[in-house]
Amino acid sequence: MGKCSRKDNNISDLPPNIIEKILTKIRIRDAVKTSILSTKWRYQWTAMTLLVFDEIPDGSLDDQKAAEIRLANFVTQFLLLHDGPIHKFKVTTSYLRMSTDIDQWLRVISRKDIEELILGENWNCINSIPTPSHLFSCQGLTRLKLCKFVVKPPLKFQGFPCLKYLNLVHCTAALEFIENLLSSCPLLEKFKLITADKLALTVRAPNLKHLFAAGYLRDLYLEHTPVLVYLCIIFEKVWKDNLLVKVPVTYDSIKIIELEGINFEEMNAVLYVLHLLLHSPNLQELRVSEDLSCGHYKAAGLDFWEKCCPSDFTFKHLKVMKMSNVMNKHNIEFLKFVLERSPVLEVVSVSPPSMYYKDGQMNMVNEVLRVGRVSPSVEINFLDPW
């Protein structure tokens, strides 16, 4: 039996790509400490392309303030010593919110082929801060996530030509900027918007495939989304404005629609839902969750779906429906509407609210079972509350 050479077991002989994978699996401070392992490892951390700063200092407020300063200085020194491209830069700790420091960091990484930028994912703060000006110099970005920033681009900004994924979480931005940004990012495929602003958003994005919108939206008009496959809307409060004043568009590519917080007693909300369903002829999966608050601005009658939907309308391709928080006659009427107009429906999953009492659950089950259906093979599953 031959002897094993020391070379086979020496971490110094690992290829650079393996070393970088190891470094990305540990905290970035520990990655720097690996420089003591061997001569070959001494400067490996300076070539890391994926940088994640997510430390959360413990202790009193004074200790946290001191830790914040130390962490900001650490990031600054790290970037000054870094050598090579940076493909991902992520700052999520709430203790790195000093806008001047962040702007200086972005000034550095904007010159280093940055592709993915995440700022503020876990920030627990009240007030938004201005967007670092050098953000708009990162023209190679393919993924961008901003949380709690006041987004105001320079006048000459014309979009991110390579951007494929955009996520704006509780950012303050002018409606015109958001709409222009969507239309000026020609490769954009996924857009996620969570906002407390009352926006009537018009979406023009030729390559958009996934759209997620949550908040106090007054309207969401899909003017030009020819390849949109997935649409998710989370309703907040009551939609008091008159909707659908623009010319309807057919959404031929939409396969999945997910609606959360929909109030089936609110006229403006169900009008919007009806609009989506009538103009999504290739819909295959529908997911719906009821708003448990059940307040309404303008009431919709129980006969809304039968009265307002054309008699010859059918869901020609709908195969899966999931409906949660089913608890009243308005929910049942919508479910009846879908079951009676879906000839190829295969699976329907229904669940009551989590706080529903047992007798109420049984009443809901009995109501659903009495609903007629046109698909001969549809299976109805009753699930525990989500």
C-alpha positions in Angstrom: 0.0 0.0 0.0 1.6 3.3 -1.1 2.0 6.3 1.1 -0.3 9.3 0.7 1.6 12.4 -0.3 1.2 15.5 1.8 0.4 17.4 -1.4 -2.9 15.5 -1.8 -4.1 16.8 1.6 -2.8 20.3 1.4 -5.5 23.0 1.2 -3.0 25.2 -0.5 -3.4 23.2 -3.7 -7.1 23.7 -4.1 -8.0 25.5 -7.3 -9.0 29.1 -7.1 -12.7 28.5 -8.0 -13.0 26.0 -5.1 -11.4 28.4 -2.7 -13.8 31.1 -3.7 -16.8 28.8 -3.2 -15.5 28.0 0.3 -15.1 31.7 1.1 -18.7 32.5 0.0 -20.0 29.9 2.4 -18.7 31.7 5.5 -19.0 35.1 7.0 -17.0 37.7 5.2 -14.9 38.6 8.3 -14.0 34.9 8.6 -13.2 34.9 4.9 -10.6 37.6 5.5 -9.1 35.6 8.4 -8.4 32.7 6.1 -5.3 34.6 4.9 -3.4 33.0 7.8 -4.0 29.5 6.4 -1.2 29.6 3.9 0.7 31.8 1.5 -1.6 30.9 -1.3 -4.7 31.8 0.7 -3.3 35.1 1.9 -4.9 37.3 -0.7 -7.7 35.0 -2.0 -10.4 37.0 -0.2 -9.4 40.2 -2.2 -10.6 38.5 -5.3 -14.0 37.4 -4.0 -16.8 38.2 -6.5 -19.8 37.7 -4.2 -19.8 40.1 -1.3 -22.5 39.8 1.4 -22.5 42.1 4.5 -25.2 41.1 6.8 -23.8 41.3 10.3 -26.2 42.5 13.1 -24.4 43.8 16.2 -25.7 42.8 19.6 -25.8 44.7 22.9 -27.0 48.1 23.9 -27.7 51.0 21.6 -24.3 52.5 22.4 -22.6 49.2 21.6 -24.6 48.9 18.4 -23.5 52.4 17.3 -19.9 51.6 17.9 -20.4 48.3 16.0 -22.0 50.2 13.2 -19.0 52.4 12.8 -16.6 49.4 12.9 -18.7 47.5 10.3 -18.8 50.5 8.0 -15.1 51.0 8.3 -14.6 47.3 7.6 -16.6 47.4 4.4 -14.7 50.5 3.3 -11.3 48.9 3.9 -12.4 45.7 2.3 -13.4 47.5 -0.9 -10.2 49.5 -1.0 -8.1 46.3 -0.8 -10.3 44.3 -3.2 -8.8 43.4 -6.5 -10.9 42.3 -9.5 -14.6 42.2 -10.4 -17.5 42.2 -8.0 -20.5 40.4 -9.4 -22.7 40.6 -6.3 -22.9 43.2 -3.5 -25.4 42.7 -0.8 -25.8 44.9 2.3 -28.8 43.9 4.5 -27.9 44.7 8.1 -29.9 47.7 9.4 -26.7 49.1 10.9 -25.2 50.1 7.5 -27.6 52.8 6.5 -25.3 55.8 6.3 -26.0 57.1 2.8 -22.6 58.8 2.4 -20.8 55.5 3.1 -23.1 53.5 0.8 -22.5 56.0 -2.0 -18.8 55.7 -1.7 -19.1 51.9 -1.8 -21.2 52.1 -4.9 -18.7 54.4 -6.5 -16.1 51.6 -6.2 -18.3 48.7 -7.2 -19.8 50.6 -10.2 -16.3 50.1 -11.8 -16.1 46.4 -11.0 -18.6 44.8 -13.4 -21.3 44.6 -10.7 -24.3 42.4 -11.8 -26.4 42.0 -8.6 -27.0 44.6 -6.0 -29.2 44.2 -2.9 -29.5 47.1 -0.4 -31.7 47.0 2.7 -33.3 43.6 2.5 -33.7 43.3 6.3 -33.6 46.9 7.3 -36.0 47.7 10.2 -36.4 51.4 9.9 -39.1 54.1 9.7 -37.7 56.7 7.4 -36.4 56.2 3.9 -33.0 57.5 2.8 -31.9 59.0 -0.5 -30.7 56.6 -3.2 -26.9 56.7 -3.5 -26.2 58.6 -6.7 -23.6 56.1 -7.9 -26.3 53.4 -8.1 -27.3 54.8 -11.5 -23.7 54.3 -12.8 -24.0 50.6 -12.4 -25.0 50.0 -16.0 -24.2 46.3 -16.0 -26.7 45.4 -13.3 -28.8 42.3 -14.1 -30.5 42.1 -10.6 -31.5 45.0 -8.3 -33.3 45.1 -5.0 -33.9 48.3 -3.0 -35.7 48.5 0.3 -36.8 51.8 1.9 -35.0 54.3 -0.4 -36.2 57.6 -1.9 -35.4 56.8 -5.5 -34.7 59.9 -7.6 -32.5 59.3 -10.6 -30.4 62.0 -12.3 -31.9 63.8 -15.3 -29.7 62.0 -17.8 -30.5 58.5 -16.5 -32.0 56.3 -19.3 -32.4 52.9 -17.5 -30.4 49.8 -16.9 -29.8 48.1 -20.3 -28.9 44.7 -18.8 -31.4 44.5 -15.9 -33.5 41.3 -15.7 -34.8 41.4 -12.1 -36.1 44.5 -10.3 -37.5 44.5 -6.7 -38.6 47.8 -5.1 -39.8 47.3 -1.4 -41.4 50.3 0.3 -39.4 52.7 -1.8 -40.6 56.2 -2.5 -40.5 57.0 -6.2 -42.5 59.1 -8.6 -45.0 57.1 -10.7 -43.5 58.5 -13.9 -40.0 57.2 -12.9 -41.3 53.7 -12.2 -43.2 53.5 -15.4 -40.2 54.9 -17.4 -37.8 52.5 -15.7 -39.9 49.5 -16.7 -40.1 50.6 -20.3 -36.4 51.5 -20.5 -35.1 48.2 -19.2 -35.4 46.1 -22.4 -34.3 42.8 -20.9 -36.5 43.1 -17.7 -38.1 39.7 -17.0 -39.2 40.0 -13.3 -40.6 43.0 -11.4 -41.7 43.0 -7.8 -43.3 46.1 -6.3 -44.3 46.5 -2.6 -45.6 50.0 -1.9 -47.7 52.0 0.4 -48.2 54.8 -2.2 -51.5 55.0 -4.0 -50.3 54.4 -7.5 -52.3 53.9 -10.7 -49.5 52.0 -12.4 -49.3 51.4 -16.2 -46.8 48.7 -17.1 -45.0 48.7 -20.4 -42.3 46.0 -20.5 -41.9 43.9 -23.6 -39.9 41.0 -22.0 -41.6 41.0 -18.6 -42.6 37.4 -17.6 -43.3 37.7 -13.8 -45.1 40.6 -12.2 -45.7 40.9 -8.4 -47.5 44.0 -7.1 -48.6 44.6 -3.5 -49.9 47.7 -1.8 -52.4 50.5 -2.0 -52.6 50.4 -5.8 -55.4 52.4 -7.3 -55.1 50.5 -10.6 -52.6 48.2 -12.4 -52.9 48.5 -16.1 -50.9 46.0 -18.2 -50.6 48.1 -21.4 -47.8 46.2 -23.1 -46.7 42.9 -21.5 -46.8 40.5 -24.4 -44.9 37.7 -22.8 -46.2 38.0 -19.2 -46.7 34.5 -17.8 -47.2 35.0 -14.0 -49.2 37.8 -12.4 -49.6 38.2 -8.6 -51.5 41.1 -7.0 -51.9 41.5 -3.3 -54.8 43.9 -2.5 -54.4 46.4 0.3 -57.4 48.3 1.7 -60.3 49.2 -0.6 -59.9 50.3 -4.2 -62.1 53.5 -4.2 -61.3 54.8 -7.7 -63.1 53.9 -10.8 -61.1 51.3 -12.6 -60.6 50.1 -16.2 -61.1 53.4 -17.9 -58.5 52.5 -20.5 -59.0 50.2 -23.5 -58.8 46.5 -22.4 -55.9 44.5 -23.6 -55.8 40.7 -24.1 -53.1 39.0 -22.0 -52.5 35.9 -24.3 -49.4 34.8 -22.5 -50.6 34.8 -18.9 -50.7 31.2 -17.5 -50.9 31.9 -13.7 -52.8 34.5 -11.8 -52.5 34.9 -8.1 -54.8 37.3 -6.1 -54.3 37.8 -2.4 -56.5 39.9 -0.1 -59.3 40.2 -2.7 -62.6 41.3 -1.2 -65.4 39.7 -3.1 -67.9 42.1 -1.6 -66.2 45.2 -3.1 -67.4 46.2 -6.5 -64.2 47.8 -7.8 -62.1 44.8 -6.7 -64.3 42.2 -8.4 -64.6 44.3 -11.5 -60.8 44.3 -11.8 -60.7 40.5 -11.2 -63.3 40.0 -13.9 -61.3 42.2 -16.3 -58.2 40.0 -15.8 -60.1 36.8 -16.2 -62.0 37.8 -19.3 -58.8 38.9 -21.0 -56.5 36.0 -20.0 -57.7 33.4 -22.5 -54.9 30.9 -21.9 -55.0 30.9 -18.1 -54.1 27.5 -16.6 -53.8 28.2 -12.9 -55.8 30.5 -10.6 -54.9 31.2 -6.9 -57.2 33.3 -4.8 -57.1 34.4 -1.2 -60.0 36.3 0.5 -59.6 39.5 2.5 -60.7 38.7 6.0 -61.5 42.3 6.9 -64.5 42.3 4.5 -65.0 46.1 4.5 -66.2 47.6 1.2 -66.6 51.0 -0.4 -69.1 50.0 -3.1 -71.0 46.8 -2.6 -71.1 44.0 -5.1 -74.2 41.8 -5.1 -74.2 38.0 -4.9 -75.3 37.8 -8.5 -72.3 39.8 -9.8 -70.5 37.0 -11.6 -73.6 35.7 -13.3 -74.8 39.2 -14.2 -71.6 40.8 -15.3 -69.8 38.0 -17.1 -70.8 37.2 -20.7 -72.9 34.1 -20.9 -70.7 32.4 -23.4 -67.4 32.9 -21.5 -65.5 29.8 -20.4 -62.0 29.1 -19.0 -60.8 27.0 -21.9 -57.4 26.1 -20.4 -57.9 26.4 -16.6 -56.7 23.2 -14.9 -55.9 24.2 -11.3 -57.6 26.5 -8.8 -56.6 27.2 -5.3 -58.9 29.2 -3.0 -58.1 30.1 0.6 -60.0 31.9 3.4 -63.4 30.8 1.9 -65.9 31.8 4.5 -69.0 33.5 3.0 -71.6 33.4 0.2 -69.6 35.9 -1.9 -66.6 33.4 -2.0 -68.9 30.5 -2.8 -70.5 32.4 -5.7 -67.1 33.1 -7.2 -66.1 29.4 -6.8 -69.4 28.5 -8.4 -68.7 30.8 -11.3 -65.3 29.1 -11.9 -66.6 25.6 -11.6 -69.5 26.1 -13.9 -67.3 27.6 -16.7 -64.2 25.4 -16.6 -64.6 22.4 -18.8 -61.0 21.0 -18.4 -60.6 21.8 -14.7 -58.7 19.0 -12.9 -58.0 20.1 -9.3 -59.7 22.6 -7.0 -58.2 23.1 -3.5 -60.3 25.0 -0.9 -59.4 26.0 2.6 -61.3 28.1 5.3 -59.7 30.9 7.4 -57.3 29.6 10.2 -59.6 30.9 13.0 -62.8 29.4 11.5 -64.7 27.2 14.0 -65.3 23.6 13.2 -69.1 23.9 12.4 -68.3 26.8 10.1 -65.8 24.7 8.2 -68.3 21.9 7.7 -70.9 24.4 6.5 -68.4 25.7 4.0 -67.6 22.1 2.8 -71.3 21.4 2.3 -71.8 24.6 0.4 -69.0 23.8 -2.0 -70.1 20.2 -2.5 -73.5 21.5 -3.7 -72.0 23.7 -6.4 -72.4 22.3 -9.9 -69.4 21.7 -12.2 -68.9 21.1 -15.9 -65.6 19.3 -15.8 -66.3 15.5 -15.5 -63.0 14.8 -13.8 -62.5 17.7 -11.5 -61.2 16.8 -8.0 -62.1 19.0 -5.1 -59.7 18.9 -2.1 -60.5 20.5 1.3 -57.3 21.6 3.0 -56.4 22.7 6.5 -56.1 26.5 6.8 -52.8 27.9 5.5 
